[in-house]
Amino acid sequence: MTRRVVTNMSLSLDGCYARAENTIDMSWVMPYAVSDVARDHLTSLWEPATTALLGRTNAEGFMGFWPTVIGMEGADPRDEAFAKWLVTCEKTVLSSTLTEAPWDNTTVLSAPAADVADELKAAPGGDILVLSSASVIKSLLAADQVDRLALMIFPVTLGAGPRLFTDGLPAADWTLVSQESGVHGELALVYDRMRSHSPRSSVPPA
């Protein structure tokens, strides 16, 4: 069975994944990212995955924080389970500046994301999960390499900021796999890429 490339990103209602004035300030995400819907959403993505594909900036942020959750008093079991997965899973980090991996089970590559995804899909394993690395996800969308697109939509408008979906991406059809809403208005959406070129119709054959 061919491995899937699965991407996950948090977005505001107006389609931004970060503030324009401070792209590393994710305070707008935090009230919703710790909800049951958000935690269950992330769990459903990492459990079938065996590889994390990350950009350097996101890798540094993730590996600086998540290992500290393991054994943390009062930590949600879902958070701790994800932290353990992230530490132990195979990690591929895309970087033109890192010369060696500062984390266990990690390979650093300076190569186009689409080429790396092709190589990973040719190897055995489970899903290849791209976690919130916008530049990597954008490259994979541009190359039509995303098989499953997962989004957390938070009830916030940022007014301006970098956007995941920009002009020039190839047209694509997606089918909704799951949708969940939380008590705070957050939405967890999962779509699969439809790659059949046959026209869709709701009318059964005669």
LODO-437857 format. One record per residue: residue in one letter; x, y, z of N, C-alpha, C, CB in turn. Coordinates in Angstrom, 1 decimal. Glycine has a CB too. Example, Ala and Ser with C-alpha at 12.3 -4.5 7.8 and 13.67 -1.06 7.14 Angstrom:
// residues 2
 aa    n.X    n.Y    n.Z   ca.X   ca.Y   ca.Z    c.X    c.Y    c.Z   cb.X   cb.Y   cb.Z
  A   13.2   -5.7    7.8   12.3   -4.5    7.8   13.2   -3.3    7.8   11.3   -4.5    9.0
  S   12.8   -2.2    7.1   13.7   -1.1    7.1   12.9    0.0    7.9   14.1   -0.6    5.7
***
This chain:
// residues 206
 aa    n.X    n.Y    n.Z   ca.X   ca.Y   ca.Z    c.X    c.Y    c.Z   cb.X   cb.Y   cb.Z
  M    0.8   -1.2    0.0    0.0    0.0    0.0    0.9    1.2    0.0   -1.0    0.0    1.2
  T    0.6    2.2   -0.9    1.4    3.4   -1.0    1.2    4.3    0.3    1.0    4.2   -2.2
  R    2.3    4.8    0.7    2.2    5.7    1.9    1.5    7.0    1.5    3.6    6.0    2.4
  R    0.8    7.6    2.5    0.1    8.9    2.2    1.0   10.0    2.8   -1.3    8.9    2.8
  V    0.9   11.2    2.1    1.4   12.4    2.7    0.3   13.2    3.3    2.2   13.3    1.5
  V    0.3   13.4    4.6   -0.7   14.0    5.4   -0.2   15.3    5.9   -1.3   13.0    6.5
  T   -0.9   16.4    5.7   -0.5   17.7    6.2   -1.5   18.2    7.2   -0.3   18.7    5.0
  N   -1.0   18.9    8.2   -1.9   19.5    9.2   -1.5   21.0    9.4   -1.9   18.7   10.5
  M   -2.5   21.8    9.4   -2.2   23.3    9.6   -3.4   23.9   10.4   -2.0   24.0    8.3
  S   -3.1   24.8   11.3   -4.1   25.6   12.0   -4.3   27.0   11.2   -3.7   25.9   13.4
  L   -5.5   27.3   11.0   -5.8   28.6   10.3   -6.9   29.4   11.0   -6.4   28.2    8.8
  S   -6.8   30.7   10.8   -7.8   31.6   11.2   -9.0   31.5   10.3   -7.3   33.1   11.4
  L  -10.1   32.2   10.7  -11.3   32.2    9.8  -11.0   32.9    8.4  -12.4   32.8   10.4
  D  -10.1   33.8    8.5   -9.7   34.5    7.2   -8.5   33.9    6.5   -9.5   36.0    7.5
  G   -8.2   32.7    6.9   -7.2   31.9    6.1   -5.8   32.1    6.4   -7.4   32.2    4.7
  C   -5.4   32.8    7.5   -4.0   33.1    7.9   -3.5   32.0    8.9   -3.9   34.5    8.5
  Y   -2.2   31.7    8.8   -1.7   30.7    9.7   -0.7   31.4   10.7   -0.9   29.6    9.0
  A   -0.6   32.7   10.6    0.2   33.5   11.6   -0.2   34.9   11.5    1.7   33.3   11.3
  R    0.2   35.7   12.5    0.0   37.1   12.5    1.0   37.8   11.5    0.1   37.7   13.9
  A    0.6   38.8   10.9    1.4   39.5   10.0    2.6   40.2   10.7    0.6   40.6    9.2
  E    2.3   40.8   11.9    3.4   41.5   12.6    4.3   40.7   13.4    2.7   42.5   13.5
  N    3.9   39.4   13.7    4.8   38.5   14.5    4.4   37.1   14.1    4.6   38.8   16.0
  T    5.1   36.5   13.2    4.7   35.2   12.7    5.0   34.1   13.7    5.5   34.9   11.5
  I    5.8   34.3   14.8    6.0   33.3   15.8    5.1   33.4   17.0    7.5   33.3   16.2
  D    4.3   34.4   17.0    3.3   34.6   18.1    2.1   33.7   17.8    2.9   36.1   18.3
  M    1.9   32.6   18.5    0.8   31.7   18.3   -0.2   31.8   19.4    1.3   30.3   18.1
  S   -0.2   32.9   20.1   -1.2   33.0   21.3   -2.6   32.9   20.8   -0.9   34.4   22.0
  W   -2.9   33.3   19.6   -4.3   33.2   19.1   -4.7   31.8   18.9   -4.4   34.0   17.8
  V   -3.8   30.9   18.8   -4.1   29.4   18.6   -4.4   28.7   20.0   -3.0   28.7   17.9
  M   -3.6   29.1   21.0   -3.6   28.4   22.2   -4.9   28.1   22.9   -2.7   29.0   23.2
  P   -5.9   29.1   23.0   -7.1   28.8   23.6   -7.9   27.6   23.0   -8.0   30.0   23.6
  Y   -7.6   27.4   21.7   -8.4   26.3   21.0   -7.6   25.1   20.8   -8.9   26.9   19.7
  A   -6.3   25.2   20.8   -5.4   24.0   20.5   -5.4   23.0   21.6   -4.0   24.5   20.2
  V   -5.9   23.4   22.8   -5.9   22.4   23.9   -7.3   21.9   24.1   -5.4   23.1   25.2
  S   -8.2   22.1   23.2   -9.6   21.5   23.3   -9.6   20.0   23.0  -10.6   22.3   22.4
  D  -10.6   19.4   23.4  -10.7   17.9   23.1  -10.8   17.7   21.6  -12.0   17.3   23.7
  V  -11.5   18.6   20.9  -11.5   18.4   19.4  -10.1   18.5   18.8  -12.5   19.4   18.8
  A   -9.4   19.5   19.2   -8.0   19.7   18.6   -7.1   18.5   19.0   -7.4   21.0   19.1
  R   -7.2   18.1   20.3   -6.3   17.0   20.7   -6.7   15.7   20.0   -6.4   16.8   22.2
  D   -8.0   15.4   19.9   -8.4   14.2   19.2   -8.0   14.2   17.7   -9.9   14.0   19.4
  H   -8.1   15.4   17.1   -7.8   15.6   15.7   -6.3   15.2   15.5   -8.0   17.1   15.3
  L   -5.4   15.8   16.3   -4.0   15.5   16.2   -3.7   14.0   16.4   -3.2   16.3   17.2
  T   -4.4   13.4   17.4   -4.2   12.0   17.7   -4.5   11.1   16.5   -5.0   11.6   18.9
  S   -5.6   11.5   15.8   -6.1   10.7   14.6   -5.1   10.8   13.5   -7.4   11.2   14.2
  L   -4.3   11.9   13.5   -3.3   12.0   12.4   -2.0   11.3   12.7   -3.0   13.5   12.2
  W   -1.5   11.4   13.9   -0.2   10.8   14.2   -0.2    9.3   14.4    0.5   11.5   15.4
  E   -1.3    8.8   14.9   -1.4    7.3   15.2   -1.1    6.5   14.0   -2.8    7.0   15.7
  P   -1.6    6.8   12.7   -1.2    6.0   11.6    0.1    6.4   10.9   -2.3    6.0   10.6
  A    0.8    7.4   11.5    2.0    7.9   10.8    3.3    7.3   11.5    2.0    9.4   10.9
  T    4.3    7.1   10.7    5.6    6.6   11.2    6.7    7.6   10.9    5.9    5.3   10.5
  T    6.4    8.7   10.1    7.4    9.6    9.8    6.8   11.0    9.9    7.9    9.4    8.3
  A    7.6   11.9   10.5    7.3   13.4   10.6    8.2   14.1    9.6    7.5   13.9   12.1
  L    7.6   14.9    8.7    8.4   15.7    7.8    8.2   17.2    8.2    7.9   15.5    6.3
  L    9.3   17.8    8.5    9.2   19.2    9.1   10.2   20.1    8.4    9.5   19.1   10.6
  G    9.9   21.4    8.4   10.9   22.4    8.1   11.7   22.7    9.3   10.2   23.7    7.6
  R   12.8   23.3    9.1   13.8   23.5   10.3   13.2   24.3   11.4   15.0   24.3    9.8
  T   12.5   25.5   11.1   12.0   26.3   12.1   11.0   25.6   13.0   11.3   27.6   11.5
  N   10.1   24.8   12.3    9.1   24.1   13.1    9.7   23.0   13.9    8.0   23.6   12.1
  A   10.7   22.3   13.3   11.4   21.2   14.0   12.0   21.7   15.3   12.4   20.6   13.1
  E   12.7   22.9   15.2   13.3   23.5   16.4   12.2   23.8   17.5   14.1   24.7   16.0
  G   11.1   24.3   17.0   10.1   24.6   18.0    9.4   23.4   18.6    9.0   25.5   17.3
  F    9.1   22.4   17.8    8.5   21.2   18.2    9.4   20.4   19.2    8.1   20.3   17.1
  M   10.7   20.3   18.8   11.6   19.5   19.6   12.1   20.2   20.8   12.8   19.0   18.7
  G   11.9   21.5   20.8   12.3   22.3   22.0   11.2   22.2   23.1   12.5   23.7   21.7
  F    9.9   22.0   22.6    8.8   21.9   23.6    8.3   20.5   23.9    7.7   22.7   23.0
  W    8.0   19.7   22.9    7.2   18.5   23.1    7.9   17.5   24.0    6.9   17.9   21.8
  P    9.2   17.3   23.9    9.9   16.4   24.8    9.7   16.7   26.3   11.4   16.3   24.5
  T    9.5   18.0   26.6    9.3   18.4   28.0    8.0   18.0   28.5    9.5   19.9   28.1
  V    7.0   17.6   27.6    5.7   17.2   28.1    5.7   15.8   28.7    4.7   17.3   26.9
  I    6.7   15.0   28.2    6.8   13.6   28.7    7.1   13.6   30.2    7.9   12.8   27.9
  G    6.2   13.0   31.0    6.4   13.0   32.4    5.9   14.3   33.1    7.8   12.7   32.7
  M    5.4   15.3   32.4    5.0   16.5   33.0    3.8   16.3   33.9    4.7   17.6   32.0
  E    3.8   16.8   35.1    2.7   16.7   36.0    1.5   17.3   35.4    3.0   17.2   37.4
  G    0.3   16.6   35.4   -0.9   17.1   34.9   -1.1   17.2   33.4   -1.1   18.5   35.4
  A   -0.1   16.6   32.7   -0.2   16.6   31.2   -1.3   15.8   30.7    1.2   16.2   30.6
  D   -2.0   16.2   29.7   -3.1   15.4   29.1   -2.5   14.2   28.5   -3.9   16.3   28.0
  P   -3.0   13.0   28.7   -2.5   11.8   28.2   -2.3   11.8   26.6   -3.3   10.6   28.5
  R   -3.2   12.5   25.9   -3.0   12.7   24.5   -1.8   13.5   24.1   -4.3   13.3   23.9
  D   -1.5   14.5   24.9   -0.3   15.3   24.6    0.9   14.5   24.9   -0.4   16.6   25.5
  E    0.9   13.8   26.0    2.1   13.0   26.3    2.3   11.9   25.3    2.0   12.4   27.7
  A    1.2   11.3   24.8    1.4   10.2   23.8    1.9   10.8   22.5    0.0    9.6   23.5
  F    1.5   12.0   22.1    2.0   12.6   20.9    3.5   13.0   21.1    1.2   13.9   20.5
  A    3.9   13.5   22.2    5.2   13.8   22.5    6.2   12.6   22.4    5.4   14.5   23.9
  K    5.7   11.5   22.9    6.5   10.2   22.8    6.6    9.8   21.4    5.9    9.1   23.7
  W    5.5    9.9   20.6    5.6    9.6   19.2    6.6   10.4   18.5    4.2    9.7   18.5
  L    6.6   11.7   18.7    7.4   12.7   18.0    8.9   12.4   18.3    7.1   14.1   18.4
  V    9.2   12.1   19.6   10.6   11.8   20.0   11.1   10.5   19.3   10.7   11.7   21.5
  T   10.3    9.5   19.2   10.7    8.2   18.8   10.5    7.9   17.3   10.0    7.1   19.5
  C    9.7    8.7   16.6    9.4    8.4   15.2   10.6    8.8   14.3    8.1    9.1   14.8
  E   10.5    8.3   13.1   11.5    8.8   12.1   11.1   10.2   11.7   11.5    7.9   10.8
  K   12.1   11.1   11.8   11.9   12.5   11.4   12.8   12.9   10.3   12.2   13.4   12.7
  T   12.2   13.6    9.3   13.0   14.2    8.2   12.8   15.7    8.3   12.6   13.6    6.8
  V   13.9   16.4    8.4   13.9   17.8    8.5   14.5   18.5    7.2   14.6   18.3    9.8
  L   13.8   19.4    6.6   14.2   20.0    5.4   14.9   21.3    5.9   13.1   20.3    4.4
  S   16.2   21.5    5.5   17.0   22.6    5.9   18.2   22.8    5.0   17.4   22.5    7.4
  S   18.4   24.1    4.7   19.6   24.4    3.9   20.7   24.9    4.8   19.3   25.5    2.8
  T   20.5   25.0    6.1   21.5   25.6    7.1   22.0   24.6    8.1   20.8   26.7    7.8
  L   21.1   23.6    8.5   21.6   22.6    9.4   22.6   21.6    8.7   20.4   21.8   10.0
  T   23.7   21.3    9.3   24.6   20.3    8.8   24.5   19.0    9.4   26.1   20.9    9.0
  E   23.9   18.9   10.6   23.7   17.6   11.2   22.5   17.7   12.1   24.9   17.1   12.0
  A   21.8   16.6   12.4   20.6   16.6   13.1   20.9   16.7   14.6   19.8   15.3   12.8
  P   20.3   17.6   15.3   20.5   17.7   16.8   19.5   16.9   17.5   20.3   19.1   17.2
  W   18.7   16.1   16.8   17.7   15.2   17.5   17.8   13.8   17.1   16.2   15.7   17.2
  D   17.5   12.8   18.0   17.5   11.4   17.6   16.5   11.1   16.5   17.2   10.6   18.9
  N   16.9   10.0   15.8   16.0    9.5   14.7   15.6   10.5   13.7   14.7    8.9   15.4
  T   16.6   11.4   13.3   16.3   12.5   12.4   17.3   12.5   11.3   16.4   13.8   13.2
  T   16.8   12.7   10.1   17.7   12.9    8.9   17.4   14.4    8.4   17.3   11.9    7.8
  V   18.5   15.1    8.2   18.4   16.4    7.6   18.7   16.4    6.1   19.4   17.4    8.4
  L   17.8   17.0    5.3   18.0   17.0    3.9   17.9   18.4    3.4   17.0   16.1    3.2
  S   18.7   18.8    2.4   18.6   20.1    1.7   18.1   19.7    0.3   19.9   20.9    1.7
  A   16.8   19.6    0.1   16.2   19.2   -1.1   14.8   19.6   -1.2   16.3   17.6   -1.3
  P   14.3   19.8   -2.4   12.9   20.2   -2.6   11.9   19.2   -1.8   12.5   20.2   -4.1
  A   10.9   19.8   -1.2   10.0   19.0   -0.4    9.3   17.9   -1.3    8.9   19.9    0.2
  A    9.0   18.2   -2.5    8.3   17.2   -3.4    9.2   16.0   -3.6    7.9   17.8   -4.7
  D   10.5   16.3   -3.9   11.5   15.2   -4.1   11.6   14.3   -2.9   12.8   15.7   -4.5
  V   11.7   14.9   -1.7   11.8   14.2   -0.4   10.5   13.3   -0.2   12.0   15.1    0.7
  A    9.4   13.9   -0.5    8.1   13.2   -0.3    8.1   11.9   -1.2    6.9   14.1   -0.6
  D    8.6   12.1   -2.4    8.6   10.9   -3.4    9.5    9.8   -2.8    9.2   11.4   -4.7
  E   10.7   10.2   -2.3   11.6    9.2   -1.7   11.0    8.5   -0.5   12.9    9.9   -1.3
  L   10.3    9.3    0.4    9.7    8.7    1.6    8.6    7.8    1.2    9.2    9.8    2.5
  K    7.8    8.2    0.2    6.7    7.3   -0.2    7.1    6.0   -0.9    5.8    8.1   -1.2
  A    8.3    6.0   -1.4    8.9    4.8   -2.0    9.4    3.8   -1.0   10.0    5.1   -3.0
  A    9.6    4.3    0.3   10.1    3.4    1.3    9.0    2.9    2.1   11.1    4.2    2.3
  P    9.2    1.8    2.8    8.1    1.2    3.6    7.8    2.1    4.8    8.4   -0.2    4.1
  G    6.5    2.0    5.3    6.2    2.7    6.5    4.7    3.2    6.4    7.1    3.9    6.7
  G    4.3    3.9    7.5    3.0    4.4    7.6    2.9    5.8    7.0    2.5    4.5    9.0
  D    1.9    6.6    7.4    1.7    7.9    6.8    3.0    8.8    7.1    0.5    8.6    7.4
  I    3.1    9.8    6.2    4.2   10.8    6.4    3.4   12.1    6.8    5.0   11.0    5.0
  L    3.6   12.5    8.0    2.9   13.6    8.6    3.7   14.9    8.6    2.4   13.2   10.0
  V    3.1   15.9    8.0    3.7   17.2    7.9    3.0   18.1    8.9    3.7   17.8    6.5
  L    3.6   18.5   10.0    3.0   19.2   11.1    3.3   20.7   11.0    3.5   18.6   12.4
  S    2.3   21.5   10.6    2.3   22.9   10.7    3.5   23.6   10.1    2.3   23.3   12.1
  S    4.2   22.9    9.2    5.4   23.5    8.5    4.8   24.1    7.2    6.5   22.5    8.2
  A    4.5   25.4    7.3    3.8   26.1    6.2    4.5   26.0    4.8    3.4   27.5    6.5
  S    5.8   26.3    4.9    6.6   26.3    3.6    6.7   24.9    3.0    8.0   26.8    3.9
  V    6.7   23.9    3.8    6.8   22.5    3.3    5.4   22.2    2.7    7.2   21.5    4.4
  I    4.3   22.5    3.4    3.0   22.2    3.0    2.7   22.9    1.7    2.0   22.5    4.0
  K    3.1   24.2    1.6    2.9   25.0    0.4    3.6   24.3   -0.8    3.3   26.4    0.5
  S    4.8   23.9   -0.6    5.5   23.2   -1.7    4.9   21.9   -2.1    7.0   22.9   -1.2
  L    4.4   21.2   -1.2    3.7   19.9   -1.5    2.4   20.1   -2.2    3.5   19.1   -0.2
  L    1.6   21.2   -1.8    0.4   21.5   -2.5    0.7   21.9   -3.9   -0.4   22.6   -1.7
  A    1.7   22.7   -4.1    2.1   23.2   -5.4    2.5   22.0   -6.3    3.2   24.2   -5.3
  A    3.0   21.0   -5.8    3.5   19.8   -6.5    2.4   18.7   -6.6    4.7   19.2   -6.0
  D    1.2   19.0   -6.0    0.1   18.1   -5.9    0.5   16.8   -5.2   -0.5   17.8   -7.3
  Q    1.3   16.9   -4.1    1.8   15.8   -3.4    1.0   15.5   -2.1    3.2   16.0   -3.1
  V    0.0   16.3   -1.8   -0.7   16.1   -0.5   -1.9   15.1   -0.8   -1.2   17.4    0.0
  D   -1.9   14.0    0.0   -2.9   13.0   -0.2   -4.1   13.2    0.8   -2.3   11.6    0.1
  R   -3.7   13.7    2.0   -4.7   14.0    3.0   -4.4   15.4    3.6   -4.8   12.9    4.2
  L   -5.4   16.3    3.6   -5.3   17.7    4.0   -6.1   17.8    5.3   -5.7   18.7    2.9
  A   -5.4   18.1    6.4   -6.1   18.2    7.7   -6.0   19.7    8.1   -5.5   17.3    8.8
  L   -7.1   20.3    8.6   -7.1   21.7    9.0   -7.8   21.8   10.3   -7.7   22.5    7.9
  M   -7.3   22.7   11.2   -8.0   23.2   12.3   -8.3   24.6   12.1   -7.1   23.0   13.7
  I   -9.6   24.9   12.1  -10.0   26.3   11.8  -10.5   26.9   13.2  -11.2   26.4   10.8
  F   -9.8   28.0   13.6  -10.2   28.6   14.9  -11.0   29.9   14.6   -8.9   28.9   15.6
  P  -11.9   30.2   15.5  -12.9   31.3   15.4  -12.2   32.7   15.7  -14.1   31.1   16.2
  V  -11.2   33.0   14.9  -10.4   34.2   15.0  -10.2   34.8   13.6   -9.1   34.0   15.8
  T  -10.3   36.1   13.5   -9.8   36.7   12.2   -8.6   37.6   12.6  -11.0   37.6   11.6
  L   -7.5   37.3   11.8   -6.3   38.0   12.1   -6.1   39.3   11.3   -5.1   37.1   11.8
  G   -7.0   39.5   10.2   -6.9   40.7    9.5   -5.9   40.7    8.4   -6.7   41.8   10.4
  A   -4.7   40.1    8.7   -3.6   40.1    7.7   -2.6   39.0    8.2   -2.9   41.5    7.5
  G   -1.8   38.5    7.3   -0.9   37.5    7.7   -0.6   36.6    6.5   -1.3   36.8    8.9
  P    0.4   35.7    6.7    0.7   34.7    5.6   -0.4   33.7    5.5    2.0   34.0    5.9
  R   -0.7   33.3    4.3   -1.8   32.4    4.0   -1.3   31.1    3.4   -2.8   33.1    3.0
  L   -2.0   30.0    3.7   -1.6   28.7    3.2   -2.0   28.6    1.8   -2.3   27.6    4.0
  F   -3.2   29.0    1.4   -3.7   28.9    0.0   -3.5   30.2   -0.7   -5.2   28.4    0.0
  T   -2.6   30.2   -1.6   -2.3   31.4   -2.4   -2.5   31.1   -3.9   -0.8   31.8   -2.2
  D   -2.6   32.2   -4.6   -2.8   32.1   -6.1   -1.7   31.3   -6.7   -2.9   33.5   -6.8
  G   -2.1   30.5   -7.7   -1.1   29.7   -8.4   -1.0   28.2   -8.1    0.3   30.3   -8.2
  L   -1.7   27.8   -7.0   -1.8   26.4   -6.6   -2.6   25.7   -7.7   -2.4   26.2   -5.2
  P   -2.2   24.4   -8.0   -3.0   23.7   -9.0   -4.4   23.4   -8.5   -2.3   22.4   -9.4
  A   -5.4   23.5   -9.4   -6.8   23.1   -9.1   -6.8   21.6   -8.7   -7.7   23.4  -10.3
  A   -7.6   21.4   -7.7   -7.7   20.0   -7.2   -9.1   19.7   -6.6   -6.6   19.7   -6.1
  D   -9.5   18.5   -6.6  -10.8   18.1   -6.0  -10.5   17.3   -4.7  -11.6   17.2   -6.9
  W  -11.2   17.6   -3.6  -11.0   17.0   -2.3  -12.4   16.5   -1.8  -10.4   18.0   -1.3
  T  -12.3   15.4   -1.1  -13.5   14.9   -0.5  -13.4   14.9    1.0  -13.8   13.4   -1.0
  L  -14.5   15.3    1.7  -14.5   15.4    3.1  -14.5   14.1    3.8  -15.6   16.3    3.6
  V  -13.5   13.8    4.7  -13.4   12.5    5.4  -14.0   12.6    6.7  -11.9   12.1    5.5
  S  -13.8   13.7    7.4  -14.3   13.9    8.8  -14.4   15.4    9.1  -13.5   13.2    9.8
  Q  -15.4   15.7   10.0  -15.5   17.0   10.5  -16.0   17.0   11.9  -16.5   17.8    9.6
  E  -15.4   17.8   12.8  -15.8   17.8   14.2  -15.8   19.3   14.6  -14.8   17.0   15.1
  S  -16.7   19.7   15.4  -16.7   21.1   15.9  -16.6   21.0   17.5  -18.0   21.8   15.5
  G  -16.0   22.0   18.0  -15.8   22.1   19.4  -16.7   23.1   20.1  -14.4   22.4   19.8
  V  -16.7   23.1   21.4  -17.6   24.0   22.1  -17.2   25.5   22.0  -17.6   23.6   23.6
  H  -15.9   25.7   21.6  -15.4   27.1   21.5  -15.6   27.6   20.0  -14.0   27.2   21.9
  G  -16.1   26.8   19.1  -16.3   27.2   17.8  -15.2   26.7   16.8  -16.4   28.6   17.7
  E  -14.2   25.9   17.4  -13.1   25.4   16.5  -13.7   24.3   15.7  -11.9   24.9   17.4
  L  -13.1   24.1   14.5  -13.5   23.1   13.6  -12.2   22.2   13.2  -14.1   23.7   12.3
  A  -12.4   20.9   13.2  -11.4   20.0   12.7  -11.9   19.4   11.4  -11.1   18.9   13.8
  L  -11.2   19.6   10.3  -11.6   19.1    9.0  -10.5   18.3    8.4  -12.0   20.3    8.1
  V  -10.9   17.2    7.8   -9.9   16.3    7.1  -10.5   16.0    5.7   -9.7   15.0    7.9
  Y   -9.7   16.3    4.7  -10.0   16.0    3.3   -9.0   15.1    2.7  -10.1   17.4    2.5
  D   -9.5   14.2    1.8   -8.6   13.4    1.0   -8.6   13.9   -0.5   -9.0   11.9    1.0
  R   -7.4   13.9   -1.1   -7.3   14.3   -2.5   -8.0   13.3   -3.4   -5.8   14.5   -2.9
  M   -8.8   13.7   -4.3   -9.5   12.9   -5.3   -8.6   12.9   -6.5  -10.9   13.3   -5.5
  R   -8.1   11.8   -6.9   -7.2   11.7   -8.0   -7.8   11.1   -9.3   -5.9   11.0   -7.7
  S   -9.0   10.6   -9.2   -9.7   10.0  -10.3  -10.1   11.2  -11.3  -10.9    9.2   -9.9
  H   -9.8   10.9  -12.6  -10.2   12.0  -13.6  -11.6   11.8  -14.1   -9.2   12.0  -14.6
  S  -12.3   10.8  -13.7  -13.6   10.5  -14.2  -14.6   11.6  -13.5  -14.1    9.1  -13.9
  P  -15.5   12.1  -14.3  -16.4   13.1  -13.8  -17.3   12.5  -12.7  -17.3   13.7  -14.9
  R  -17.6   13.3  -11.6  -18.4   12.9  -10.5  -19.9   13.2  -10.9  -18.0   13.5   -9.2
  S  -20.8   12.4  -10.5  -22.2   12.6  -10.7  -23.0   12.0   -9.6  -22.6   12.1  -12.1
  S  -24.0   12.7   -9.2  -24.9   12.1   -8.2  -26.0   11.3   -8.8  -25.5   13.2   -7.3
  V  -26.1   11.2  -10.1  -27.1   10.5  -10.8  -26.7    9.1  -11.1  -27.5   11.2  -12.1
  P  -27.4    8.1  -10.6  -26.9    6.7  -10.8  -27.1    6.3  -12.3  -27.8    5.7  -10.0
  P  -26.2    5.4  -12.7  -26.3    5.0  -14.1  -27.7    4.3  -14.4  -25.2    4.0  -14.5
  A  -28.1    4.5  -15.7  -29.4    3.9  -16.1  -29.3    2.4  -16.2  -29.9    4.5  -17.4
***
